[in-house]
Amino acid sequence: MNDVLLQKLKAMHDRYMHLEQLVSDPAVMSNPAQYSAYMKERGSLSKTVAKYLQWQETLERKEEARKVLSEDGGDKELRLLAQDELKTAEDEEEHLIGEIKELFLTQETSAHKGVIMEIRAGTGGDEAALFAADLFRMYSKYGETCGWKVEVFDSSPTDLGGFKEIIFSVTGEGVYHKLRHESGTHRVQRVPTTETQGRVHTSAATVAVLPEIEAVEITIDPKDLKIETMRSSGPGGQKVNKTSSAVRMTHIPTGITVKCQDEKSQHKNRAKAVRILRSRLYEHTERQERLTRERARRVQIGSGDRSEKIRTYNYPQNRVTDHRINYTLYDLENVMLGQMDQLIEQLLAYEKEEQLKQLAATG
């Protein structure tokens, strides 16, 4: 396993050195977005690279000690010193490998990113739309406790206060790291407000979590875009914008379409639409790569497929169950108020355990 780690760490070191050159390039320094993206990536690699260099120095000390011990008829006192040095270096190496594994397992190129989340009502009609709104409030309240910023990009509200669809961004420290496992189908079991006989119904909503992508990472050629403007729509018609501020943006090569109408300004809606499109293009590219080749990468919890049922929220039993890790928490009321730390910590702990298993299996 050490050889596998060394190869991966060397690649990270080489990338870090390349980034060192890039951030010193005047052309990059004159482009704030590009410079910021490279600096973030460089910062995310710095701790792991520093430990890698310490490990390299320890390996050199081990090699020198072994050379002394391999010499026939060498000085006895020098051999004793070499034995002590070898033992010390081996202990340091074991400690360093443990630290590097910890850093390597949490090394995620998108970990520092914000996210764009998309929640859509699934089976269940009005009740599914109400559940979609509940999920949005849950993530919003959790974001508040973490000091994150939540910004709505687009929504399709219903007359009962639900959402057929809502798209929003979440930005702040550690957003993608904590929310990346929320993608999938969320199922709710409860008595709908419209149910007259007290029967429990099952409804669902899908959640997609996309890392927000910098302009330098995904380039969109304006010639590849078809942009249409229209009047905003909404329930009741009283608060509908009478000007053509809503924007529909289609990426012609992939057919990906984005609609944004939350802002009264067409310019702001265009800017938000580009942010959503950039993240969807990134997801599209990643999906195509997964289909064409296997990659050595971290183990994910589940497939991340939006059709996969990942969690059930059972109101009569005050229970929330995450099916991927077979974890149940009897505190649904507080979870829906944004107290998600226990759920998320369990997911991250399980992920780390699986990563260690896979890393050991590659050695």
Secondary structure, 3 states (H helix, E strand, C coil): CHHHHHHHHHHHHHHHHHHHHHCCCHHHHCCHHHHHHHHHHHHHHHHHHHHHHHHHHHHHHHHHHHHHHHCCCCCHHHHHHHHHHHHHHHHHHHHHHHHHHHHHHHCCCCCCCCEEEEEEECCCHHHHHHHHHHHHHHHHHHHHHHCCEEEEEEEEECCCCCEEEEEEEEECCCHHHHHHHHCEEEEEEECCCCCCCCCCEEEEEEEEEEECCCCCCCCCCHHHEEEEEECCCCCCCCCCCCCCCEEEEEECCCCEEEEECCCCCHHHHHHHHHHHHHHHHHHHHHHHHHHHCCCCCCCCCCCCCCCCEEEEEECCCCEEEECCCCEEECCHHHHHCCCCHHHHHHHHHHHHHHHHHHHHHCC
